[in-house]
Amino acid sequence: MNTMTMDSEIKAVAQAAVPAEFEHPDYGAIKTRQQATWGSGDYGRIGVTLQITGEQLCEAMDLRAGGSVLDVAGGNGNATLAAARRFCEVVSTDYVAGLLAQSQARARAEGLDISYREADAENLPFATASFDYVMSTFGVMFTPDQPRAAAELLRVCRPGGRIGLANWTPEGFIGQLFKTIGRYLPPPRGVNPPSAWGTEAFLQAQFGGQAQRIEVLRRSFAFRYRSAAHWLELFRSCYGPILKAFEALDEATAASLADDILRLIDAHNVAGDASMVVPAEYLEVVITR
């Protein structure tokens, strides 16, 4: 990625500025498309491989048994289950009912008592200061109205409570993956990239004024698959954003995108054999309210 472009992008995010000609994106329409995207495929087959990130986030947040926890955009339940395993009182939310159903099935299999509720991360249906802990792993970062989503996390967390986030970085594998896809299918105009949440500038701009402390640790999650082709096959059929991207392209353009993704994987693959081990950088964030 061009360094100057990345620096300019992060600076714009930090200032929470949107170019004047793009001041009024249709967030409602964007979210409707997002819901359809995340509801397509079978995200659970991908999501469960990320379980370790939810466990690590709960440890970083120092969850205490009996504490009230809200998992925002909780998906198929990685952080939700991790918090419930620590005997917290957990409410898990998402705006895709099918993902909540997957999480609920996992909780039932483990005998965990968790409350579930469909909810928009930009308009959480909870009173101010309702929770001791608020968390999101690779979830809230995909909201289109980023300042509003950040404000909602702050609002529902009690003073002295903690907000925990796991967010892909722009320069990491997933950030670069979405940039690759964006060359074929540009994101909605006027909306910052999800990977903005993976920059310290964004976190400071959105949370710094109402936080006692913001702790950031750069972590790496390793995607481990049989091969690059195996990864692409599974993500192309199960991971909504990639599935929909390929569906929107004609055959020749889709083949070009597939080649670009395979080259990206090859550039990051550290396996040293025929398999795939690709480290993907993310920020593990703990904000003390």
C-alpha contacts under 8 A as a table, 3 or more apart, distances in Angstrom:
res1	aa1	res2	aa2	distance
1	M	5	T	7.66
1	M	6	M	7.24
1	M	171	E	7.81
2	N	5	T	5.31
2	N	6	M	6.38
3	T	6	M	5.08
3	T	7	D	6.08
4	M	7	D	5.14
4	M	8	S	6.14
5	T	8	S	5.20
5	T	9	E	6.12
6	M	9	E	5.05
6	M	10	I	6.18
7	D	10	I	5.23
7	D	11	K	6.07
8	S	11	K	5.09
8	S	12	A	6.19
9	E	12	A	5.21
9	E	13	V	6.31
10	I	13	V	4.97
10	I	14	A	6.09
10	I	196	A	6.93
10	I	199	T	7.25
10	I	201	A	6.78
10	I	202	F	7.34
11	K	14	A	5.08
11	K	15	Q	6.35
11	K	201	A	7.39
12	A	15	Q	5.24
12	A	16	A	6.24
12	A	17	A	5.63
12	A	18	V	7.54
13	V	16	A	4.85
13	V	17	A	6.38
13	V	192	N	7.21
13	V	196	A	6.69
13	V	201	A	7.32
13	V	202	F	5.77
14	A	17	A	7.77
14	A	201	A	4.99
14	A	202	F	4.75
14	A	203	L	7.96
14	A	204	Q	7.47
14	A	205	A	5.29
15	Q	205	A	6.82
16	A	147	P	7.64
16	A	202	F	7.89
16	A	205	A	7.19
18	V	22	F	6.49
18	V	23	E	6.08
18	V	190	G	6.26
18	V	191	V	7.90
19	P	22	F	5.41
19	P	23	E	6.44
19	P	190	G	7.19
20	A	23	E	5.34
22	F	25	P	6.58
22	F	189	R	6.44
22	F	190	G	4.69
23	E	190	G	6.45
24	H	190	G	7.27
25	P	188	P	7.75
25	P	189	R	6.74
25	P	190	G	5.76
25	P	191	V	7.15
26	D	29	A	5.53
26	D	30	I	6.30
27	Y	30	I	4.97
27	Y	31	K	6.04
27	Y	144	P	6.37
27	Y	145	D	6.82
28	G	31	K	5.25
28	G	32	T	6.26
29	A	32	T	5.10
29	A	33	R	6.41
30	I	33	R	5.27
30	I	34	Q	6.18
30	I	144	P	7.17
30	I	188	P	7.51
31	K	34	Q	4.78
31	K	35	Q	6.05
31	K	143	T	7.72
31	K	144	P	7.23
32	T	35	Q	5.25
32	T	36	A	6.52
33	R	36	A	5.21
33	R	37	T	6.18
34	Q	37	T	4.90
34	Q	38	W	6.10
35	Q	38	W	5.34
35	Q	39	G	5.93
35	Q	95	Y	6.89
35	Q	96	V	6.15
36	A	39	G	5.07
36	A	40	S	6.22
37	T	40	S	5.34
37	T	240	G	4.95
37	T	241	P	5.93
37	T	244	K	6.51
38	W	41	G	7.75
38	W	43	Y	7.33
38	W	96	V	7.12
38	W	239	Y	7.60
38	W	240	G	4.92
38	W	241	P	6.90
39	G	42	D	7.73
39	G	43	Y	7.82
39	G	96	V	6.11
39	G	98	G	6.72
39	G	99	L	7.45
39	G	240	G	6.86
40	S	43	Y	7.73
40	S	238	C	7.48
40	S	239	Y	7.63
40	S	240	G	5.22
40	S	243	L	7.79
41	G	237	S	5.92
41	G	238	C	4.16
41	G	239	Y	5.94
41	G	240	G	5.58
41	G	243	L	7.02
42	D	45	R	6.06
42	D	46	I	7.68
42	D	237	S	7.60
42	D	238	C	4.42
42	D	239	Y	6.52
42	D	240	G	7.60
43	Y	46	I	5.34
43	Y	47	G	5.87
43	Y	76	N	7.76
43	Y	99	L	7.71
43	Y	238	C	5.47
43	Y	239	Y	5.26
43	Y	240	G	6.83
44	G	47	G	4.75
44	G	48	V	5.95
44	G	76	N	5.86
44	G	99	L	7.34
44	G	102	Q	7.03
45	R	48	V	6.01
45	R	49	T	7.38
45	R	238	C	7.02
46	I	49	T	5.74
46	I	50	L	7.43
46	I	235	F	7.46
46	I	238	C	7.15
46	I	239	Y	6.89
47	G	50	L	5.50
47	G	51	Q	7.26
47	G	75	G	7.88
47	G	76	N	6.56
47	G	78	N	7.50
48	V	51	Q	5.43
48	V	76	N	7.53
48	V	78	N	6.84
49	T	52	I	7.76
50	L	53	T	5.77
50	L	54	G	7.42
50	L	78	N	7.21
50	L	221	F	7.82
51	Q	54	G	5.47
51	Q	55	E	6.63
51	Q	78	N	5.03
51	Q	79	A	7.43
52	I	55	E	5.08
52	I	56	Q	6.11
52	I	78	N	7.96
53	T	56	Q	5.13
53	T	57	L	6.07
53	T	78	N	7.78
53	T	79	A	7.68
53	T	137	T	7.45
53	T	166	A	7.46
53	T	221	F	7.56
54	G	57	L	5.11
54	G	58	C	6.29
54	G	78	N	5.29
54	G	79	A	4.08
54	G	80	T	7.78
54	G	82	A	6.08
54	G	137	T	6.65
55	E	58	C	5.31
55	E	59	E	6.49
55	E	78	N	7.66
55	E	79	A	6.55
55	E	82	A	5.28
55	E	83	A	7.78
56	Q	59	E	5.15
56	Q	60	A	6.16
57	L	60	A	4.96
57	L	61	M	6.13
57	L	79	A	7.57
57	L	164	G	6.68
57	L	165	L	7.34
57	L	166	A	7.26
57	L	284	E	6.79
58	C	61	M	5.13
58	C	62	D	6.25
58	C	63	L	5.95
58	C	79	A	7.25
58	C	82	A	6.75
58	C	83	A	6.28
58	C	164	G	7.88
59	E	62	D	4.98
59	E	63	L	6.61
60	A	286	V	7.09
61	M	162	R	6.85
61	M	163	I	7.74
61	M	164	G	6.30
61	M	286	V	6.13
63	L	67	G	7.16
63	L	83	A	7.41
63	L	86	R	7.36
63	L	88	C	7.67
63	L	133	Y	7.70
64	R	67	G	5.65
64	R	86	R	7.32
64	R	87	F	7.91
64	R	88	C	6.91
65	A	86	R	5.82
65	A	87	F	4.80
65	A	88	C	4.87
66	G	87	F	6.02
66	G	88	C	4.61
66	G	89	E	5.94
67	G	88	C	5.07
67	G	89	E	5.97
67	G	131	F	8.00
67	G	132	D	6.05
67	G	133	Y	7.41
68	S	88	C	6.06
68	S	89	E	4.77
68	S	90	V	6.03
68	S	91	V	7.97
68	S	131	F	5.20
68	S	132	D	5.18
68	S	133	Y	6.25
69	V	83	A	7.43
69	V	88	C	6.66
69	V	89	E	5.97
69	V	90	V	4.71
69	V	91	V	6.19
69	V	131	F	5.81
69	V	132	D	6.15
69	V	133	Y	4.70
69	V	134	V	5.71
69	V	135	M	7.57
70	L	90	V	5.95
70	L	91	V	4.94
70	L	92	S	5.94
70	L	93	T	7.56
70	L	131	F	6.55
70	L	133	Y	6.33
70	L	134	V	4.76
70	L	135	M	6.27
71	D	74	G	5.25
71	D	79	A	6.98
71	D	80	T	5.98
71	D	90	V	7.45
71	D	91	V	6.31
71	D	92	S	4.77
71	D	93	T	6.05
71	D	134	V	6.00
71	D	135	M	4.94
71	D	136	S	5.64
72	V	92	S	6.56
72	V	93	T	5.31
72	V	94	D	6.46
72	V	121	A	6.23
72	V	134	V	7.24
72	V	135	M	6.10
72	V	136	S	5.18
72	V	139	G	7.05
72	V	140	V	6.53
73	A	92	S	7.78
73	A	93	T	5.60
73	A	94	D	4.30
73	A	95	Y	7.04
73	A	120	D	7.92
73	A	121	A	6.45
73	A	136	S	6.36
73	A	137	T	7.93
73	A	139	G	4.83
73	A	140	V	5.70
74	G	77	G	5.49
74	G	78	N	7.40
74	G	79	A	7.01
74	G	80	T	6.62
74	G	92	S	5.89
74	G	93	T	5.61
74	G	94	D	5.62
74	G	100	L	7.64
74	G	136	S	6.35
74	G	137	T	7.14
74	G	139	G	6.50
75	G	78	N	7.72
75	G	93	T	7.71
75	G	94	D	6.05
75	G	96	V	7.67
75	G	99	L	5.08
75	G	100	L	6.16
75	G	103	S	7.15
75	G	139	G	7.24
76	N	99	L	4.88
76	N	100	L	5.90
76	N	101	A	7.62
76	N	102	Q	5.31
76	N	103	S	4.35
77	G	80	T	4.76
77	G	81	L	5.75
77	G	92	S	7.61
77	G	100	L	7.38
77	G	102	Q	7.61
77	G	103	S	4.59
77	G	104	Q	7.83
77	G	106	R	7.84
78	N	81	L	5.55
78	N	82	A	6.26
78	N	103	S	7.92
78	N	137	T	7.99
79	A	82	A	4.94
79	A	83	A	6.11
79	A	135	M	7.66
79	A	136	S	7.33
79	A	137	T	6.75
80	T	83	A	5.39
80	T	84	A	6.32
80	T	90	V	6.83
80	T	91	V	7.72
80	T	92	S	6.13
80	T	103	S	7.97
81	L	84	A	5.01
81	L	85	R	6.04
81	L	103	S	7.93
81	L	107	A	6.62
81	L	112	L	7.71
82	A	85	R	5.19
82	A	86	R	6.72
83	A	86	R	5.20
83	A	87	F	6.92
83	A	88	C	5.87
83	A	90	V	6.92
84	A	87	F	5.07
84	A	88	C	5.16
84	A	89	E	6.76
84	A	90	V	6.15
84	A	112	L	6.49
84	A	113	D	7.35
84	A	114	I	7.02
85	R	88	C	7.41
85	R	112	L	7.36
89	E	114	I	7.12
90	V	113	D	7.96
90	V	114	I	5.40
90	V	115	S	6.29
91	V	114	I	6.10
91	V	115	S	4.69
91	V	116	Y	5.71
91	V	117	R	7.36
92	S	100	L	7.72
92	S	114	I	7.25
92	S	115	S	6.22
92	S	116	Y	4.93
92	S	117	R	6.37
93	T	100	L	7.20
93	T	116	Y	5.96
93	T	117	R	5.02
93	T	118	E	5.42
93	T	119	A	5.60
94	D	97	A	6.99
94	D	99	L	7.37
94	D	100	L	6.52
94	D	117	R	7.09
94	D	118	E	5.24
94	D	119	A	5.39
94	D	120	D	6.70
94	D	121	A	7.45
95	Y	118	E	5.19
95	Y	119	A	5.11
95	Y	120	D	5.50
95	Y	121	A	7.82
96	V	99	L	5.63
96	V	100	L	6.79
96	V	118	E	7.08
97	A	100	L	5.18
97	A	101	A	6.26
97	A	118	E	6.43
98	G	101	A	5.02
98	G	102	Q	6.42
99	L	102	Q	5.09
99	L	103	S	6.38
100	L	103	S	5.03
100	L	104	Q	6.05
100	L	116	Y	6.96
100	L	117	R	7.93
100	L	118	E	7.74
101	A	104	Q	4.98
101	A	105	A	6.18
102	Q	105	A	5.20
102	Q	106	R	6.41
103	S	106	R	5.14
103	S	107	A	6.22
104	Q	107	A	5.00
104	Q	108	R	6.07
104	Q	114	I	7.74
104	Q	116	Y	7.61
105	A	108	R	5.09
105	A	109	A	6.25
106	R	109	A	5.16
106	R	110	E	6.52
107	A	110	E	5.20
107	A	111	G	6.01
107	A	112	L	4.98
107	A	113	D	7.13
107	A	114	I	7.16
108	R	111	G	4.93
108	R	112	L	6.05
108	R	113	D	7.77
109	A	112	L	7.80
119	A	123	N	7.35
119	A	124	L	6.05
119	A	125	P	6.84
120	D	123	N	5.26
120	D	124	L	5.87
121	A	124	L	5.59
121	A	140	V	6.55
121	A	143	T	7.24
121	A	149	A	5.87
121	A	152	E	7.31
122	E	143	T	7.34
122	E	145	D	7.19
122	E	148	R	5.70
122	E	149	A	4.41
122	E	152	E	6.30
123	N	149	A	7.58
123	N	152	E	6.83
124	L	152	E	6.66
126	F	130	S	6.70
126	F	156	V	6.68
127	A	130	S	5.62
127	A	156	V	6.37
128	T	155	R	5.28
128	T	156	V	4.60
128	T	157	C	7.15
128	T	158	R	7.45
129	A	132	D	7.91
129	A	155	R	6.15
129	A	156	V	4.49
129	A	157	C	4.70
129	A	158	R	3.82
129	A	159	P	6.96
130	S	156	V	5.30
130	S	157	C	6.10
130	S	158	R	6.18
131	F	134	V	6.64
131	F	156	V	6.17
131	F	157	C	5.02
131	F	158	R	5.79
131	F	161	G	7.49
132	D	157	C	6.05
132	D	158	R	5.80
132	D	160	G	7.92
132	D	161	G	4.79
132	D	162	R	6.60
133	Y	157	C	6.34
133	Y	158	R	7.98
133	Y	161	G	5.73
133	Y	162	R	4.98
133	Y	163	I	5.78
133	Y	164	G	7.58
134	V	153	L	6.72
134	V	156	V	7.71
134	V	157	C	6.17
134	V	162	R	6.45
134	V	163	I	4.71
134	V	164	G	6.27
135	M	163	I	5.53
135	M	164	G	4.50
135	M	165	L	5.66
136	S	139	G	5.63
136	S	140	V	6.06
136	S	164	G	6.48
136	S	165	L	5.05
136	S	166	A	6.54
137	T	140	V	7.51
137	T	165	L	5.63
137	T	166	A	4.55
137	T	167	N	6.67
138	F	141	M	6.12
138	F	142	F	7.59
138	F	165	L	7.66
138	F	166	A	5.67
138	F	167	N	5.29
138	F	168	W	6.93
139	G	142	F	5.91
139	G	143	T	7.87
140	V	143	T	5.58
140	V	149	A	7.07
141	M	146	Q	7.46
141	M	167	N	6.57
141	M	194	P	5.14
141	M	195	S	7.09
141	M	196	A	7.89
141	M	197	W	5.75
142	F	194	P	5.05
143	T	146	Q	5.91
143	T	149	A	6.85
143	T	194	P	7.39
144	P	191	V	5.97
144	P	192	N	7.37
144	P	194	P	7.95
145	D	148	R	5.58
145	D	149	A	6.36
145	D	191	V	7.30
146	Q	149	A	5.15
146	Q	150	A	6.18
146	Q	192	N	7.73
147	P	150	A	5.13
147	P	151	A	6.10
147	P	206	Q	6.42
148	R	151	A	5.02
148	R	152	E	6.23
149	A	152	E	5.10
149	A	153	L	6.47
150	A	153	L	5.22
150	A	154	L	6.45
150	A	206	Q	6.34
150	A	207	F	7.25
151	A	154	L	5.12
151	A	155	R	6.05
151	A	206	Q	7.57
152	E	155	R	4.91
152	E	156	V	6.29
153	L	156	V	5.72
153	L	157	C	6.39
153	L	163	I	7.29
154	L	157	C	5.42
154	L	163	I	7.74
154	L	207	F	7.67
154	L	210	Q	7.72
154	L	289	R	7.26
155	R	158	R	7.61
157	C	161	G	5.97
157	C	162	R	7.01
157	C	163	I	7.19
157	C	289	R	7.17
158	R	161	G	5.19
158	R	289	R	7.07
159	P	289	R	5.22
160	G	288	T	6.15
160	G	289	R	4.94
161	G	288	T	5.92
161	G	289	R	5.36
162	R	286	V	6.56
162	R	287	I	5.45
162	R	288	T	4.57
162	R	289	R	5.76
163	I	285	V	7.85
163	I	286	V	5.68
163	I	287	I	4.94
163	I	288	T	6.50
163	I	289	R	7.28
164	G	284	E	7.46
164	G	285	V	5.49
164	G	286	V	4.58
164	G	287	I	6.36
165	L	283	L	7.64
165	L	284	E	5.84
165	L	285	V	4.93
165	L	286	V	6.61
166	A	282	Y	6.49
166	A	283	L	5.59
166	A	284	E	4.71
166	A	285	V	6.29
167	N	195	S	7.08
167	N	197	W	5.96
167	N	198	G	4.99
167	N	282	Y	5.30
167	N	283	L	5.23
167	N	284	E	6.82
168	W	172	G	6.95
168	W	174	I	6.42
168	W	175	G	6.29
168	W	195	S	5.76
168	W	197	W	7.43
168	W	198	G	5.26
168	W	280	A	7.70
168	W	281	E	6.27
168	W	282	Y	4.17
168	W	283	L	6.35
169	T	172	G	5.31
169	T	174	I	7.47
169	T	175	G	5.67
169	T	195	S	5.30
169	T	196	A	7.32
169	T	197	W	7.35
169	T	198	G	4.09
169	T	199	T	6.42
169	T	281	E	6.11
169	T	282	Y	5.17
169	T	283	L	6.63
170	P	174	I	7.60
170	P	175	G	4.24
170	P	176	Q	6.45
170	P	195	S	4.98
170	P	196	A	6.87
170	P	198	G	6.49
170	P	199	T	7.54
171	E	175	G	5.77
171	E	176	Q	6.15
171	E	281	E	7.78
172	G	175	G	5.27
172	G	176	Q	6.11
172	G	280	A	5.46
172	G	281	E	4.77
172	G	282	Y	7.13
173	F	176	Q	5.14
173	F	177	L	6.03
173	F	264	L	7.98
173	F	268	H	7.22
173	F	278	V	7.71
173	F	279	P	7.15
173	F	280	A	4.86
173	F	281	E	6.70
174	I	177	L	4.78
174	I	178	F	6.30
174	I	280	A	6.34
174	I	281	E	7.84
175	G	178	F	5.39
175	G	179	K	6.38
175	G	195	S	5.93
176	Q	179	K	4.94
176	Q	180	T	6.12
176	Q	264	L	7.99
177	L	180	T	5.06
177	L	181	I	6.36
177	L	261	I	7.01
177	L	264	L	7.43
178	F	181	I	5.02
178	F	182	G	5.97
179	K	182	G	4.85
179	K	183	R	6.50
180	T	183	R	5.47
180	T	184	Y	7.35
180	T	257	L	7.86
180	T	260	D	7.29
180	T	261	I	7.25
181	I	184	Y	5.46
181	I	185	L	6.11
181	I	186	P	7.74
181	I	245	A	7.35
181	I	257	L	7.21
182	G	185	L	4.80
182	G	186	P	4.50
182	G	187	P	6.17
183	R	186	P	6.08
184	Y	257	L	7.41
185	L	245	A	7.13
187	P	191	V	7.49
187	P	193	P	7.74
188	P	191	V	5.89
192	N	196	A	6.77
193	P	196	A	5.67
194	P	197	W	6.13
194	P	198	G	7.96
195	S	198	G	5.09
195	S	199	T	7.37
196	A	199	T	5.60
196	A	202	F	6.23
197	W	200	E	7.83
197	W	202	F	6.04
197	W	203	L	6.60
198	G	202	F	7.66
198	G	203	L	7.98
198	G	282	Y	6.59
198	G	283	L	5.74
199	T	202	F	5.50
199	T	203	L	6.58
199	T	283	L	7.81
200	E	203	L	5.03
200	E	204	Q	6.06
200	E	216	V	7.68
201	A	204	Q	5.26
201	A	205	A	6.14
202	F	205	A	5.06
202	F	206	Q	6.11
203	L	206	Q	5.31
203	L	207	F	5.70
203	L	208	G	7.00
204	Q	207	F	5.41
204	Q	208	G	4.47
204	Q	209	G	7.76
204	Q	214	I	7.79
205	A	208	G	5.92
205	A	209	G	7.60
206	Q	209	G	7.46
207	F	210	Q	5.71
207	F	211	A	5.93
207	F	287	I	7.91
208	G	211	A	5.28
208	G	212	Q	7.87
208	G	213	R	7.76
208	G	214	I	7.33
210	Q	289	R	6.58
211	A	214	I	6.84
211	A	287	I	6.50
211	A	288	T	5.74
211	A	289	R	4.61
212	Q	287	I	7.59
212	Q	288	T	5.47
212	Q	289	R	5.68
213	R	287	I	5.76
213	R	288	T	5.15
213	R	289	R	7.34
214	I	285	V	7.13
214	I	286	V	5.97
214	I	287	I	4.49
214	I	288	T	6.46
215	E	285	V	5.71
215	E	286	V	5.16
215	E	287	I	6.24
216	V	283	L	6.39
216	V	284	E	5.79
216	V	285	V	4.65
216	V	286	V	6.62
217	L	283	L	5.73
217	L	284	E	5.14
217	L	285	V	6.48
218	R	281	E	6.84
218	R	282	Y	5.94
218	R	283	L	4.76
218	R	284	E	6.24
219	R	281	E	5.73
219	R	282	Y	5.39
219	R	283	L	5.99
219	R	284	E	6.56
220	S	279	P	5.70
220	S	280	A	5.23
220	S	281	E	4.37
220	S	282	Y	5.97
221	F	279	P	5.49
221	F	280	A	5.10
221	F	281	E	6.43
221	F	282	Y	7.45
222	A	277	V	6.04
222	A	278	V	5.30
222	A	279	P	4.24
222	A	280	A	6.00
223	F	276	M	7.31
223	F	277	V	5.55
223	F	278	V	5.10
223	F	279	P	6.33
223	F	280	A	7.26
224	R	275	S	7.76
224	R	276	M	5.56
224	R	277	V	4.72
224	R	278	V	6.77
225	Y	228	A	7.14
225	Y	230	H	6.43
225	Y	231	W	5.90
225	Y	275	S	6.26
225	Y	276	M	5.06
225	Y	277	V	6.75
226	R	230	H	5.86
226	R	231	W	7.48
226	R	274	A	7.45
226	R	275	S	4.64
226	R	276	M	5.91
227	S	230	H	5.02
227	S	231	W	6.40
227	S	274	A	6.16
227	S	275	S	4.35
227	S	276	M	4.76
228	A	231	W	5.12
228	A	232	L	6.25
228	A	262	L	6.32
228	A	265	I	6.44
228	A	266	D	7.41
228	A	275	S	7.28
228	A	276	M	5.79
229	A	232	L	5.11
229	A	233	E	6.04
229	A	262	L	7.33
230	H	233	E	5.12
230	H	234	L	6.23
231	W	234	L	5.34
231	W	235	F	6.08
232	L	235	F	5.17
232	L	236	R	5.69
232	L	258	A	7.76
232	L	261	I	7.87
232	L	262	L	7.60
233	E	236	R	5.20
233	E	237	S	6.33
234	L	237	S	5.35
234	L	238	C	5.83
234	L	239	Y	7.56
235	F	238	C	5.13
235	F	239	Y	4.76
235	F	242	I	6.49
235	F	243	L	7.08
236	R	239	Y	6.21
236	R	240	G	7.98
236	R	242	I	5.49
236	R	243	L	4.72
236	R	246	F	7.37
237	S	240	G	7.91
237	S	243	L	5.68
238	C	243	L	6.74
239	Y	242	I	5.71
239	Y	243	L	5.90
240	G	243	L	4.99
240	G	244	K	5.94
241	P	244	K	5.38
241	P	245	A	6.12
242	I	245	A	4.95
242	I	246	F	6.30
243	L	246	F	5.48
243	L	247	E	6.29
244	K	247	E	4.95
244	K	248	A	6.21
245	A	248	A	5.32
245	A	249	L	6.80
246	F	249	L	5.39
246	F	254	A	5.67
247	E	250	D	7.84
249	L	253	T	5.86
249	L	254	A	5.40
250	D	253	T	5.44
250	D	254	A	5.93
251	E	254	A	5.13
251	E	255	A	6.18
252	A	255	A	5.13
252	A	256	S	6.38
253	T	256	S	4.99
253	T	257	L	6.27
254	A	257	L	5.05
254	A	258	A	6.16
255	A	258	A	5.04
255	A	259	D	6.25
256	S	259	D	5.11
256	S	260	D	6.28
257	L	260	D	5.06
257	L	261	I	6.20
258	A	261	I	5.15
258	A	262	L	6.19
259	D	262	L	5.13
259	D	263	R	6.19
260	D	263	R	5.08
260	D	264	L	6.20
261	I	264	L	4.98
261	I	265	I	6.23
262	L	265	I	5.06
262	L	266	D	6.12
263	R	266	D	4.97
263	R	267	A	6.19
264	L	267	A	5.13
264	L	268	H	6.53
265	I	268	H	5.23
265	I	269	N	5.78
265	I	278	V	7.04
266	D	269	N	5.12
268	H	278	V	5.58
268	H	279	P	7.13
269	N	272	G	7.74
269	N	276	M	5.96
269	N	277	V	5.43
269	N	278	V	4.70
269	N	279	P	7.60
270	V	276	M	7.34
270	V	277	V	5.59
270	V	278	V	6.18
270	V	279	P	7.88
271	A	274	A	7.44
271	A	275	S	6.12
271	A	276	M	5.53
271	A	277	V	4.88
271	A	278	V	7.55
272	G	275	S	7.74
273	D	276	M	7.83
